[in-house]
Amino acid sequence: MPVPNHIRRLRSAHGISATQLAHTLGVNQSTLSRWESGDREVSDDGKLQVAEYFNLPVVAIFNFGYDPLRDALLRTMDAVTALRHEVDELRLERSV
């Protein structure tokens, strides 16, 4: 059974497209999509690659149980994503 993960949240917080990340990791975009949705188990090598790419421990990305530090990290990533969207909107307003 696939372990829930936060790859999509990390991508969004870092402003990285699925295509970019899949290319960097050397996997098909459909494989990455299935990893993100939990439809496919991420191999141990894949988990290490994702963790190294984002410079995070594997347990911060893949749910192996409750971890208050991971939860704080995820809230921070969501806040960064929201701020990124606000900045993008402000840039659009200024360009008009």
C-alpha positions in Angstrom: 0.0 0.0 0.0 1.5 3.4 -1.0 2.6 5.7 1.8 0.9 9.1 1.7 3.4 11.9 0.7 3.7 15.6 0.3 5.5 15.8 -3.0 2.8 18.0 -4.7 2.8 20.4 -1.7 6.6 20.7 -1.9 6.5 21.3 -5.6 3.9 24.0 -5.2 5.8 25.7 -2.4 8.9 25.7 -4.5 7.2 26.8 -7.7 8.3 23.7 -9.6 6.2 22.1 -12.3 5.5 18.4 -12.4 7.3 18.2 -15.7 10.4 19.9 -14.2 10.5 17.6 -11.2 9.9 14.5 -13.2 12.7 15.4 -15.6 15.1 16.1 -12.7 14.3 12.8 -11.0 14.5 10.9 -14.3 10.9 9.5 -14.1 7.9 9.9 -16.4 5.5 12.7 -15.5 2.7 10.0 -15.2 4.8 8.2 -12.6 5.3 11.4 -10.7 1.6 12.1 -10.9 0.8 8.6 -9.5 3.3 9.1 -6.7 1.7 12.4 -5.8 -1.8 10.9 -5.8 -0.8 7.9 -3.9 -1.8 5.5 -6.7 1.7 4.2 -6.9 4.3 3.4 -4.2 7.4 5.4 -4.4 10.5 3.2 -4.5 13.1 3.6 -1.8 15.4 5.1 -4.3 12.7 7.5 -5.5 12.1 8.6 -1.9 15.8 9.3 -1.4 15.9 11.2 -4.7 12.9 13.4 -3.7 14.3 14.0 -0.3 17.7 15.0 -1.7 16.1 17.3 -4.3 14.2 19.2 -1.6 17.0 18.9 0.9 14.7 17.3 3.5 14.7 14.0 5.4 12.6 11.2 3.9 10.2 11.2 6.9 9.4 14.9 6.3 8.0 14.1 2.9 6.5 10.6 3.4 4.0 10.0 6.2 5.2 7.2 8.5 3.0 8.5 11.4 2.5 11.7 13.4 5.4 14.0 13.4 4.9 17.5 14.9 8.0 18.9 13.1 6.7 17.6 9.7 3.3 19.2 10.4 4.9 22.5 11.2 7.0 22.2 8.0 3.8 21.5 5.9 2.0 24.5 7.4 5.0 26.7 6.5 5.1 25.3 2.9 1.4 26.1 2.6 2.0 29.6 3.7 4.9 30.0 1.2 2.6 28.7 -1.5 -0.1 31.3 -0.6 2.5 34.1 -0.6 3.9 33.0 -3.9 0.4 33.2 -5.4 -0.1 36.7 -3.9 3.2 37.9 -5.3 2.2 36.5 -8.8 -1.1 38.4 -8.6 0.6 41.6 -7.6 3.0 41.3 -10.5 0.0 40.8 -12.9 -1.7 43.9 -11.5 1.4 46.0 -12.0 1.9 44.8 -15.5 -1.5 46.0 -16.6 
